[in-house]
Amino acid sequence: MARILAIDYGKKRTGIAVTDELQLIASGLTTVATHTLFEFLTAYLKNEQVELFLVGEPKQMNYTASESEQFILPFVEKLKKMFPKISIERVDERFTSKMAVQTMIDSGLRKKQRQNKALVDEISATIMLQSYLTIKN
């Protein structure tokens, strides 16, 4: 089985999480500068099999698209063109950042460590991916 790769896309940074090969466990992989995201994905896909990109879909409380969706749609289109054999699914990413911060608090990270936005993005992608796996299985 191939992996599922979750992408929490942001204008500056993008959090990335990945499953194991059996698609049972979601783990944070990294956070990359968004302008280097396609370079990272190209290098990663040379070494790993991925069958699905899971891309966060930011929504407002009334389920309409948030303002940041305008930045994500061009990314998704380019992702389709660059990696046409890999499926793409969008998932609601509301509250993942708040959940990520709460996870950091619960795990005992100090306030200074919780201010690391790159770590918040990576944990957000992991939460998004684990939620998807829970629903899928």
Secondary structure as UniProt FT lines:
FT   STRAND          3..8
FT   STRAND          13..19
FT   TURN            21..22
FT   STRAND          26..33
FT   HELIX           34..36
FT   HELIX           37..47
FT   STRAND          50..57
FT   TURN            61..62
FT   TURN            67..68
FT   HELIX           69..82
FT   TURN            84..85
FT   STRAND          87..92
FT   TURN            94..95
FT   HELIX           96..106
FT   TURN            107..108
FT   HELIX           111..114
FT   HELIX           117..136
//
